[in-house]
Structure formats: C-alpha cells, structure tokens
C-alpha cells in the first residue's frame, strides 16, 4: 500500500500533547504502557508536564509496566524512578511480574514464544527477584499461555491505552497506522492510541535532551560500542532486537552474562555464533569467516526447506511463518532476485516470529516490480 505523507502546520511535540489531552477528555481510564525505553520516556515526560500544567487528570491515569525479568539493571532503575514520580502526582502504577510467554531467539536456533517470564518452575535461576510491590497474577491472565500483548488488552478493556509506538521504526507500523487513519479511526480495535506515532529518531533524542530526561545508561553503552542510532533498541534479553547487545554488554555488566546463561543456557550462542547466518547477520567479520566457502544457492536451499516443512518447522508458529514465506516464494518466482532468495532464507533460518523481515521484503520485491513496470510503460508511450 502506498503511503502519502502530509506536512502539518504544527510540530510533532504540540501534536502529541493535543492527542494526549483528547484521550483524557473522554473521561475514561487511561492506561499508559511504559517500558523504560526511549519512546516511553518521551510519553512519560509529556504526561508529567500535562499533569503539572493541570491539563489532564492524574486520577484517570494507570501506568503499566510489564517486567519481563530479563532486563538490564538500568532499565529497572529507570522504571523505579518514574514509578515514584507518577505515584507522587496521584496516578496509579501497576508493575506486573507475571508468567507470560516471550519470544526467545535462542530456542532451537529460531525464534518462538518459549521463554516464560518469571517461570515458577525456574525460580532458582531467575535473573532478578521481583520487587515486593509487584503484581504476580491477575484474574484475566492465562498464566504460561498468554503473551503480554494478549493479556493487557483484556486488562484494559474499560479504558483507552496510549503507547509510544512510532512509524519511523518499521515499514509495517507506518502502513498499519496509515491504514487506520485512512479508515477514519483514531485508535486500534484494542483501544490503543499512539500519540507520538509521527516522531523520528531525531525528534525523540532531541526532546529527551531538551527536557533533561535521564535515559538508561544502556543506550550510552550501546552507542559507545558502535551501535547505530537506528539500532538503539532495548528490550527483553532473548528477543532478537536485544540479543545483539549481549555480546557487547558483558564488559559493562560483568556478572550479567553468567546469570543469563543460568536462566537460558543457549544464550552462549550469541557470543559464539553472532556473526553467522544463525542470526542473519551481514557484517565484515561474517564475510571474512565465510571467505573461500562455496556460495550457497539460496533458491535451492528454500526448495529443500519447503519440501520438508514438518522437519524444518516443527512448531505451530514456525509452520505458520514458513507457509507465509512459501506463498511469497511462489508468488515472486518470476521476479525475485538471488538477493531476495537470500533474505527469505535468512528470515527462516534466524527466525521471523513477528514477520517483520517478511513484510519489509514484500515491500521491496513488489515495490521494485511496480517501479520497473511504470518505467517500461513510460518508455512504451514515449
């Protein structure tokens, strides 16, 4: 779907404030999904200022933090500080330490929802201890079956939820929000609203700097270790977005990797095989390691996988992802390039649980096809 961008007559910060005020003006409970990351810190600061200015009612606000157990110490510290701020302002703060499923990129060399946060069967190897005030269960929770994305909307069904999601982070988010706005909707079916959806990375960092918002030190460590601005993402350790940082962060948190490996033994794979196809990496080090090896025929490799689906994709979710890739493979057989086949292969080998790589590749392949078709049509008509 083509997305048309329109220039507004106000800046993104003012627009975000207006959106937040409009949410509170409904008079419903307002849930704020807080993670301690850079985007939710922007949201937190905007909420704090609007409360202090008397423009929104703090008694409507319920801040929610889903503690995924495997988080950096500085993230925990940041959330603790903001919990204190919100409570002092008169808002509620719900800190959940519950048994929910999470994607684990170290499980059988592929992503699936195999990590159970705060698994009561593995309490002796928990990476951290939950705070004394944490919520450990809930009547609407299906322990060990829910992920937090399915549980939280049930918890928040009586109100509206504001989330710090931005379209600049992925093509999929841009398309989904564009489609939502095109349909004349201001929130999702789960009553979620995204006040900073149109902010760029530069907007986020500039706002945090101008407002003297303290950021978790992990961002500084990642930047110092050479991580690009666009890749400064922090989440639960075993998701593919953060797994890359484990290799670099051991020098900053000397005892952390030991605790992580006790909790998830396969985490050592990050240090051994990070620069390999296992993690779909494309680095200078990987190219050097693979120099001299026979070049793979990725189309042939895909055919082998698709002809042995049960062996390569044993779980229900892996099979679902593989079927999406197989259909795409068949649809594009006449227009895909060797590089496209390589990306399909990497997506299946390293895991693509949320189909982010799939959607991005879909746009690349069909976008290229449409562009070439238009060029040919233009030449045809002079």
N, C-alpha and C positions, 0 to 999 in steps of 0.2 A: 504494500500500500504506500503510495506517495504521500509525503508529509509536507504541507506548506507551512512555513514559519512566518509569523506576522510580528511586525515591530509595534511595541506598546508605547504609550506616552508617559509611563511611569516606570521606575526602576524595579528590579526584582524584589528588593527588600520591602518597599512600600506595598507591592502587590501581595507579598506573603503576609504582611500584617493585616491587610484588608481581608484576606481569605480566612485567617485565624479568627478575626473578630466576627466574621459572618458565621463561622461554625458555632461559636459561643452564643450568638444571638438567637439560635434555635431553642435555647433553654434546656437542651438535653444534656445528659452526662457526656463529657468529652474525655476520651481516652487518648493518651499520648504514648506511643510505642517508642521507648527510649532504650538505646543500646550503649551509649557512652562513646560512640564513634563520632566522626567529624560532622556528619549531616544531622544527627540527632542533637548534637551540641548547638548547632545553629538554631534548631527548633526550640531547644530548651531556653536559650538566651532570648529569643523572640517572645516566648511565653512569659518569661520572668519580667521583661520590660513592660509588656502589656498589662500584666497584673499590677506592677508597681505604678503604672500610669492610670490605673482604675478603669481600663478599657475592657477587661474581661474578668469574670468572676472565678476566683480560685477554687471556690467550693464546688464548682462544676467539674473541676479537673481531677482525673485519676491517672497518674503517671505509672506506667507498667514497664518493668524490666524483667525479661526472661533470662535468667542466669543460666548459661549453657555449660557451666562447670569448667570447661577447658578454655579459660580466658586469661589474658595477660594481667599481671598484678596491677598495672597502672590503669587498666580499664575498670577493675573493681574499685580502685581508689577514686577514680573519677565519678563513678556512679554513686558511691557513698557520699561524696561531697554534694552532688546535686540532689540526692535524696534529702539531705539536711536542709538545703535551700528551699525545696518545694514544700517540705513539711512546715518550715517556718513561715511560708507565705500563706498557709492554710489549705494547701492541696493535699490530696491523698497520694500515697506512693506504695505500689504493690510490687514486691520483689519476689519473683517466683523461682524456686529451686525444685522443679518437678521432673518426673520421668517422662520426657518426650523424646521422640526419635529425631536424629540429626544425621545429615549426610556425612559419610566417612570415606574420604578418598583413599584410605589405606586398606580398605577391606577388599581382599582378593584382587588387589591391583586395580580396583574400579570403584567408582562412587556408588553407594547405595545408602539407604537410611538404616544403617546397622548400629550406629552409636546411640546408646541410651544415656541421656544426661542424668546425672545423679542416680545411676543404677543401684538399687538397694542390694543387688546381688554382688556388687563390686565395691561396697563401701570402704573396704580396707585399702583400696588403691585409688580412691578419689583424688583428683589433682588438688582440690581445695576442700575446705569444710564450708558448708553453707552458713551464712550469718544467722544469729539467733532469732531474728525477726522475720526470716524468710517464710513465705507460704510454700508448704510442702505438698499440698494436694488441693483438689477443688472438686465440688460435686459434678461439674460439667466436663471434667477431664477424664479421658480414657487412658490410664497410665500405660506406657510402653507401646501404645498403639497410635496415639496422636503425635503429629509434629506440632510445633507451636503455631504454625500457620493455620492449622485446622482447629486447634483449641481456642485460640484467642478470639476469633470472631464469635464463637458461641458464648464466651465470657462477656463480650462487649455488645451483645445484641440489642441492649436497651439504649444505646447511645451512638455517638459518632467517634471514629478513630482517626487521629491525624498521625501521619507517618512521614518521615524525612526521605522519601524516595525522589530521585531526580532522573530525568530523561537523559541527561548527559552521560550516565553510567552505562547505558546499553541501548542498542537499537530497538530491542524488544520493548523496553519501557517507554521509549519515545512513541512507538507505534500504538501500544496499548492505551496510553493516555490520550494520544491524538484521536484514536477511535472513540474513546469515551466522550471526549469533548464534542466530536462530530455528531454524536447521538444526542447531544444536548444534556448530558449528565454531568453532575458536579462531583459525584463520588461513585465508588465501585458498588457491586452487589453486596459486598461485605461492609458497607457503610464506611469505607476508608477514603480519606481526603489527603491530598498531597500538596501542602501549601508552598513548598519550595521546589516543585517539580521542574521549573524552568531555570534553575540556578546552574551555572557552570562550576567547574572545579575552582576556577579563579574567584568566582563570587563567594564560594564557601570559605576559602582560606583568607580572603581579604576581610570578610565580615568578622571572622574569629579574631583576626589581628586587630582590627579597628576597635573591637569591643573588649579587648584584653581577656578573651576567654581562654582559660588554661586548657591545653589539649593533652591527651595521654602521651607520655614520653615515647611510646612505641612508634608513633609517627615520625619522631625525630630520629630514632634508631634506624628505621627503615630508609629514611631519606639519606642518612649518613652512609648506609651500606650500599647505596646506588639504586634504590628502587625509584622508578619514575613517578612523577606526580600523579599520573593517571592510574597507577597501580597501588597507590597508598590506601589499601583496604584492609580493615582489621575485623575479623570475626572469629568464630569458634575454631580452635586449632586444626580440626580434622576436615574442614571444608577446603576445597581446592584453592580458594582465594587466599587463605592464610597459611596453608601448608608450606608455601614457598618461603614464608618468613621464618619458619622454624629453623631452617638451615643457617640463616644469617643471625638469628637472635640468641644463639647459645652463648655468645661472648658477653651479652648484656644481662642475661639471666642464667648464670652458671648451673643452677640446680634444676632448672625448669625441664630440660630435655629428659633428665633422669626420671622425674615424676610422670612426664608424658608417656614415656616408654613403658613404665609400670602399668599405666592405665590402658594404653593401646600399644601392644608390643610391635605391631607393624609400622609404627611411626619411624622406626630406624630407616625405613625405605627412603625417606626424604633425604637423608644425608648420603645414602649410598647411590641412589638412582635418580636424583633430582634432575640431572642433565641427561635425560633419556626420553624415549617415546612413552614410557610409562606415565609421565606427567605432561606429555605433549609439549615439551619444551623445545624451543628453537633458538639455541644460544651458540655462541662461538665455541664454548667448551664442548658442547654436544657434537658440533660439526668436526672438531678435532678428534674426538673419541671415535667417531664413525668414519673417519677418513680411511679410504682404502677398502672399505667393506662394499659388498655388492649392492648396487642400487635396487631398491625394492620396486616391484611392480604393484603399486597400491590398488589398482583396479582388480588385479588378480587376487590380491590378499582379501579384498572386500567380498569377492565372489566366493572364496573359500568360507569366510565367516557367514555369509548369508545362506550358504548351502548347508551349514551346520549350526543353525541358530540355537538349538537346545544345548549344545555343548559349550558354545561361546557365551551365551546369555542365560544362565540358569535361574535367575530370579525374575519375578513378575515385572518389576520395574525396569530391569535391564532389557527384558524382552520387548517391553513397550517402546523404549528408546530405540532399540535396534530396528524394530518394524518401521518406525518413522524414518530412520536413515535408509532402510531398504527401499521404501517407496520413493524417497527422494532420489536415490541412486538410479532407480528405473526411469523416473520422470526425466532425469537430466542426462541419460546415457548418450544422447547425440550432441550435447552442448558442453558437458563437463570437461575440464582440463585435467592433466596429471596432478596439478597443484590442488584442484578441487577434490580429487580422489584421496590425495594425501590427507587433507583436512578432515574428510569423512572418516578415514581410517583412524586418525589421531583422536577424533571425538569419541569413537567407540572404544579404543584401547584405553585411553586415560579416563574415560567416564564423562558423560554429559547429562547428569541427572535432571537438571532444570532446562535442558535443551537450549542453553544459551548459544553454544557453538553452532548448533544446528540452525537456529533462526538467523544468526549472522551469516552463515554460509548460504542459506536460502536467498537472502537479500543480495549477496554478492553475485551468485550464479545467475539468477533471473534478472537482476538489475543490469548485469553485463549483456545478457541476451537482448533485453529491451533496447538498450543503448545502441547495440550493433544493428538491430532491426530498423531503428529510426534512421541511422546513418545510411543504410542501404536504400531505404525509401526516399531519403533526401537526394541521394545520387541518381536514383531512378527518375525523379521528376526534375532533375537539373537544378 
